[in-house]
Amino acid sequence: MNLFKSNKIAYLAFHVLLGLIVHFFGSFVFIYYAVFLAAGTYWIVKSNDRDFQTLTLMLYVVGLEVLFRMRSDGALYDLGKYSIIYFCVLSFGFIRINLKAWPYFLILLLFIPGIVLTVNTFFFEIDVRKKIMFNLLGPISLVFASLYAYNKSISLNKFNECLFAACGPLISILTLIIVFTPSNNAEVFESTKSNFATSGGFGPNQMSVILGLGIFIFFIQFFFNTKEKIFSYLCLFLVFVFVYRGLITFSRGGMLTALAMVLVFCYTVYKLLNKKAKSKFLGVFSLLVILGISAWFYSSYQTGGMIDKRYNNQDAAGRVKESKMSGREDIMETDLNYFYENPVFGVGPGIGGMMRGDDGLQGVQAHSEPTRLLAEHGSLGLIILLLLIFVPILKYFRFRQYHHIYFFPFLIFWGLTINHAATRIAAPGILYALTLLNVYIKNEEDEDSVSRQ
């Protein structure tokens, strides 16, 4: 862990440099990822995963996966999700899987009928493996991460150290999109559609998700590191930058999710504080509100008011759009229709996108994981969805002696993200798994890290 916490500013500076190198020499990302996998393997094996090495590496993958995709031209598209599965399997050689995590083994079994259906029906017509893995690799990586994290106890300070590891690749992504974005605002902000130019050429929806997560991660770095003045002020500035860059992707999902995460986190922490600490916390919260409002007005100025129209669901001319969800409601409606027509086993993973062609949505993939589960796995998908929702919630209320202050923010991130971005990236699955940890306040030092705020 010393690799990540010895010099925080140097760690972030290294990742600024990494972002610049990847921007100008895109193929370098393949070399870097290979080195990362080799170093991660050595780290886990050497330490026997005694100090949450696998957890730290999974959090690093949250941003590295997106950075890799931005410059890999589609090659090894799901390498991030395979990395999560690989690191978890590697760690299973050194740690025991908690038997109370049996619902996640059940989820894997419930995927099998749908897979069989797709293989038997379309084996000679399509690339079956590609169709299945595109839709199921996200949920499968979630399951493996959950098996790793379930009931694993970790102190709040240690958990915050692990979360800091995610900051590096997030900074690399931020650096890359800043350098990539053209300087001519008139050309960049000519409509209210999701903006690829401000997203580093990557999908704005997914970029908004990652930048929204960056807002939350750097906010908690500021919150828990107020004694380190320079670093805390740097984190506060980076929160502003992440808010601004997230807003100008013109993709709303990630920003609204970040807002919900921060508000719920602040409420959770506020309830734990004593009276004196609460008054200090309100000062911090007021500063955060001012920062957010400033970022909004700056974004409005830079975009010529386009961002205001975007969040009012208007086009560039100020006319209200018919769709409030950029057409996603049409995709969700077709998913629900497939579920009504195939309620037992669904149509099979990967087949929903093919069938939408008959409904005028040729090649359009699901953006909502809950409706995809219903459409492609039928009633078994409904069981999977219910397990995913209620297992962490029931566990949380059963172990109230722990102070998992990130539980609801992370569960909200997972729930909201999979409803507009499905499981395109590994981030929601990883943060979902983190809700299954037992986070405790170890000693007075841990306690002070909360109460002094």
Salt bridges, closest charged atoms under 4 A:
ASP51 OD1 - LYS158 NZ 3.10
GLU65 OE2 - ARG69 NH2 3.20
ASP78 OD1 - ARG69 NH2 3.30
ASP78 OD1 - LYS81 NZ 3.60
GLU161 OE2 - LYS5 NZ 3.47
GLU161 OE1 - LYS158 NZ 3.53
GLU228 OE2 - LYS8 NZ 3.35
ASP315 OD2 - ARG319 NE 2.83
ASP335 OD1 - ARG356 NH2 2.59
GLU369 OE2 - ARG372 NH2 2.84
GLU376 OE1 - ARG372 NH1 2.65
ASP448 OD2 - LYS227 NZ 3.63
ASP448 OD2 - ARG452 NH1 3.27
